[in-house]
Amino acid sequence: MDNQLQYQYLQTLGISQYVPRDVVYEDIAVEQSDRTVAKIDVQLPSAEPVTKVVKKPVDIAALVNLGLDDNKDSKKNRPAKPKVAVAKPPVIEDTPQTAIEVSFSFWQVSDELLVCSAVEGALADTEQMQLLTNILNAIGCGISRLPQMDLIEWPPYPNASGDETEVREFLGTLLNARLAKKPVKSILLLGDSAANWLLSTDLKQQKEGGRVALSEQTTALLLPSLSGMIENSQQKAVAWKLLQLLFPQSS
């Protein structure tokens, strides 16, 4: 076989052969030039060095206790939070105040005599008014019926509020204003309630024998209530003795 053809066959089969320098194989050079594939220079971006991660065996106990010791240490080293005192709202106890309601009836019997009776739940009924008329006639008033009644009461208007001291001051002011406008020689206070609310503490301490001087010209006489005298006849005797001290001419 021709050497040229032999080399060509071997080249086709992928077997390299030594070719002498003095042998020129034009056909082979041509064929190889036809097979030459253009080389393309592709510049790839330089990759970062890859760090190889070596996996270590997992410690189950370490995973279970993970963070427990750290939390303890962090709690020990962590500064304590300052305690802020929270002001509690004051406890307000509702102490309901008993509403004060008092009423007094006034009769201007004459220029010298004023009668005041506490209203005990209701205005004086017929029997009580008849008893008062008899008492006044017994001391020389000479009336057939009682004059028109004036009513003073607390509260003076709806929803008015005030404690016991304020009520006393209000009623005492009204009585003094009335006596200043129209002075009288005597005033009959019927019942403990009238004396308790209309007289000041100092005046009640100056009471002597059922009498107390309100001013230089006016004397108050403290008598039992009309209802008390009707229920207990002995109260009428007490009232009569006091009236004789104030009105001696009635004896």
C-alpha positions as CSV (number, residue, x, y, z in Angstrom):
1,M,0.0,0.0,0.0
2,D,1.1,3.5,-0.8
3,N,2.5,5.3,2.3
4,Q,0.3,8.3,1.6
5,L,-2.9,6.2,1.5
6,Q,-1.8,4.3,4.6
7,Y,-1.4,7.4,6.6
8,Q,-4.7,8.7,5.4
9,Y,-6.5,5.6,6.5
10,L,-4.8,5.6,9.9
11,Q,-5.7,9.2,10.3
12,T,-9.3,8.5,9.5
13,L,-9.3,5.8,12.2
14,G,-7.8,8.2,14.8
15,I,-4.4,6.5,14.8
16,S,-1.5,8.9,14.9
17,Q,1.5,8.1,12.7
18,Y,4.9,9.6,12.3
19,V,5.2,11.5,9.1
20,P,8.7,12.1,7.8
21,R,9.6,15.7,7.3
22,D,10.6,15.1,3.7
23,V,7.2,13.8,2.8
24,V,4.7,16.4,1.8
25,Y,1.1,15.4,2.0
26,E,-0.7,18.1,0.2
27,D,-4.0,16.2,0.1
28,I,-3.9,15.5,3.8
29,A,-3.1,19.1,4.6
30,V,-6.0,20.2,2.5
31,E,-8.4,17.7,4.1
32,Q,-7.2,18.7,7.5
33,S,-7.7,22.3,6.7
34,D,-11.3,21.6,5.6
35,R,-11.9,19.9,9.0
36,T,-10.4,22.6,11.0
37,V,-12.9,24.1,13.4
38,A,-12.5,27.7,14.2
39,K,-11.5,28.2,17.8
40,I,-13.6,30.8,19.7
41,D,-12.0,32.4,22.6
42,V,-14.7,32.7,25.3
43,Q,-13.6,34.5,28.4
44,L,-15.6,33.2,31.4
45,P,-16.0,35.4,34.5
46,S,-13.6,34.5,37.1
47,A,-15.3,32.5,39.7
48,E,-15.0,33.1,43.5
49,P,-13.0,30.5,45.3
50,V,-15.4,27.9,46.7
51,T,-14.9,27.1,50.3
52,K,-15.5,23.5,50.9
53,V,-17.9,22.9,53.8
54,V,-17.1,19.9,55.9
55,K,-20.1,18.5,57.7
56,K,-19.5,17.6,61.3
57,P,-21.5,14.9,63.1
58,V,-24.6,16.3,64.9
59,D,-24.6,16.2,68.6
60,I,-28.2,15.6,69.7
61,A,-27.6,16.5,73.3
62,A,-26.1,19.8,72.2
63,L,-29.2,20.5,70.0
64,V,-31.6,19.8,72.9
65,N,-29.7,22.1,75.3
66,L,-29.1,24.7,72.6
67,G,-29.4,28.2,74.1
68,L,-30.3,27.1,77.6
69,D,-27.0,28.1,79.1
70,D,-26.8,31.2,77.0
71,N,-30.2,32.4,78.3
72,K,-29.1,31.8,81.8
73,D,-25.9,33.7,81.3
74,S,-27.6,36.5,79.5
75,K,-30.2,36.8,82.2
76,K,-27.4,37.0,84.8
77,N,-25.5,39.6,82.8
78,R,-28.5,41.6,81.7
79,P,-29.1,44.7,83.8
80,A,-32.3,44.6,85.9
81,K,-35.1,46.7,84.6
82,P,-36.0,49.5,87.0
83,K,-39.3,49.0,88.7
84,V,-41.8,51.7,87.9
85,A,-44.3,52.4,90.6
86,V,-47.7,52.4,89.1
87,A,-50.0,54.8,90.9
88,K,-53.3,53.1,91.6
89,P,-56.4,55.2,91.3
90,P,-57.8,56.1,94.7
91,V,-60.7,54.0,95.8
92,I,-63.6,56.2,96.3
93,E,-66.2,54.7,98.5
94,D,-69.7,55.9,97.7
95,T,-71.2,57.1,101.0
96,P,-74.8,57.9,100.1
97,Q,-76.0,61.0,101.9
98,T,-79.4,60.9,103.4
99,A,-81.5,63.7,101.8
100,I,-82.7,66.1,104.5
101,E,-86.3,67.2,104.2
102,V,-87.9,69.3,106.9
103,S,-90.9,71.6,106.9
104,F,-92.3,74.2,109.3
105,S,-95.7,75.9,109.5
106,F,-95.8,79.5,110.7
107,W,-98.9,81.4,111.9
108,Q,-98.7,85.1,112.6
109,V,-101.3,85.2,115.3
110,S,-100.8,88.8,116.3
111,D,-98.3,91.6,116.1
112,E,-96.7,90.2,119.3
113,L,-97.1,86.4,118.8
114,L,-95.7,84.0,116.2
115,V,-96.3,80.3,116.3
116,C,-94.1,77.7,114.6
117,S,-94.9,74.0,114.3
118,A,-92.8,71.2,112.7
119,V,-94.6,69.4,109.9
120,E,-94.5,65.7,110.9
121,G,-95.1,64.0,107.6
122,A,-98.1,66.0,106.8
123,L,-99.6,69.4,107.6
124,A,-101.6,69.8,110.8
125,D,-105.0,68.1,110.6
126,T,-108.3,69.4,111.9
127,E,-107.8,68.0,115.4
128,Q,-104.3,69.5,115.7
129,M,-105.5,72.9,114.4
130,Q,-108.4,72.9,116.8
131,L,-106.0,72.1,119.7
132,L,-103.7,75.0,118.7
133,T,-106.7,77.3,118.5
134,N,-107.8,76.4,122.0
135,I,-104.3,76.9,123.4
136,L,-104.1,80.4,121.8
137,N,-107.5,81.4,123.2
138,A,-106.4,80.1,126.6
139,I,-103.6,82.7,126.7
140,G,-106.0,85.5,125.6
141,C,-105.6,85.6,121.8
142,G,-109.4,85.5,121.3
143,I,-109.4,84.0,117.8
144,S,-112.0,81.8,116.1
145,R,-109.7,80.2,113.6
146,L,-106.0,80.3,112.8
147,P,-104.6,82.9,110.5
148,Q,-103.2,81.9,107.1
149,M,-100.2,79.6,107.4
150,D,-96.8,80.2,105.9
151,L,-94.7,77.2,105.0
152,I,-90.9,77.1,105.2
153,E,-89.2,73.9,104.0
154,W,-85.9,72.4,103.0
155,P,-85.0,71.8,100.2
156,P,-86.2,75.2,99.1
157,Y,-86.2,74.1,95.4
158,P,-85.8,70.7,93.7
159,N,-82.4,68.9,93.7
160,A,-81.0,71.4,96.3
161,S,-78.4,69.7,98.4
162,G,-76.8,70.6,101.7
163,D,-75.6,69.0,104.9
164,E,-77.1,69.4,108.3
165,T,-75.1,72.5,109.1
166,E,-76.2,74.2,105.9
167,V,-79.8,73.4,106.5
168,R,-79.7,74.8,110.0
169,E,-78.0,78.0,108.7
170,F,-80.6,78.3,106.0
171,L,-83.6,77.9,108.4
172,G,-82.1,80.2,111.0
173,T,-81.4,82.9,108.5
174,L,-85.0,82.8,107.3
175,L,-86.3,83.0,110.9
176,N,-84.0,85.9,111.8
177,A,-85.0,87.7,108.6
178,R,-88.6,87.4,109.4
179,L,-88.2,88.6,113.0
180,A,-86.1,91.5,111.8
181,K,-88.8,92.5,109.3
182,K,-91.6,92.1,111.8
183,P,-90.5,91.8,115.4
184,V,-92.6,89.9,117.9
185,K,-92.6,89.7,121.6
186,S,-93.0,85.9,121.8
187,I,-92.6,82.9,119.5
188,L,-94.0,79.4,120.3
189,L,-91.9,76.6,119.0
190,L,-94.0,73.4,119.0
191,G,-92.0,70.2,119.1
192,D,-88.4,69.2,119.5
193,S,-87.8,69.4,115.7
194,A,-88.7,73.0,115.6
195,A,-86.3,73.9,118.4
196,N,-83.5,71.6,117.0
197,W,-83.5,73.1,113.5
198,L,-84.4,76.7,114.1
199,L,-82.3,77.5,117.1
200,S,-78.5,77.6,117.0
201,T,-76.4,75.5,119.4
202,D,-75.6,78.5,121.5
203,L,-79.2,79.4,121.9
204,K,-80.3,75.9,122.9
205,Q,-77.6,75.9,125.6
206,Q,-79.1,79.2,127.0
207,K,-82.5,77.5,127.4
208,E,-83.8,78.0,130.8
209,G,-87.1,76.5,132.0
210,G,-88.3,76.0,128.5
211,R,-87.5,79.5,127.5
212,V,-84.7,81.1,125.5
213,A,-84.1,84.7,124.6
214,L,-83.7,85.2,120.8
215,S,-83.0,88.9,121.2
216,E,-83.7,91.7,123.6
217,Q,-87.4,91.9,122.5
218,T,-88.2,88.3,121.5
219,T,-88.5,85.3,123.7
220,A,-89.0,81.7,122.4
221,L,-91.0,79.2,124.3
222,L,-90.3,75.5,123.7
223,L,-93.6,73.5,123.8
224,P,-94.4,69.9,123.1
225,S,-95.6,69.1,119.6
226,L,-99.3,69.1,118.7
227,S,-99.4,65.4,118.0
228,G,-97.5,64.7,121.2
229,M,-100.1,66.6,123.3
230,I,-103.0,64.8,121.5
231,E,-101.5,61.4,122.1
232,N,-100.4,62.1,125.7
233,S,-102.5,64.4,127.9
234,Q,-99.6,64.9,130.3
235,Q,-97.9,66.8,127.5
236,K,-100.8,69.3,127.6
237,A,-100.1,69.9,131.3
238,V,-96.4,70.6,130.5
239,A,-97.3,73.0,127.8
240,W,-99.8,74.8,130.0
241,K,-97.3,75.4,132.8
242,L,-94.8,76.9,130.3
243,L,-97.5,79.1,128.9
244,Q,-98.4,80.5,132.3
245,L,-94.8,81.5,132.8
246,L,-94.8,83.5,129.5
247,F,-98.4,84.7,129.8
248,P,-99.1,85.1,133.6
249,Q,-102.5,86.8,132.8
250,S,-103.8,83.4,131.5
251,S,-103.7,81.7,134.9
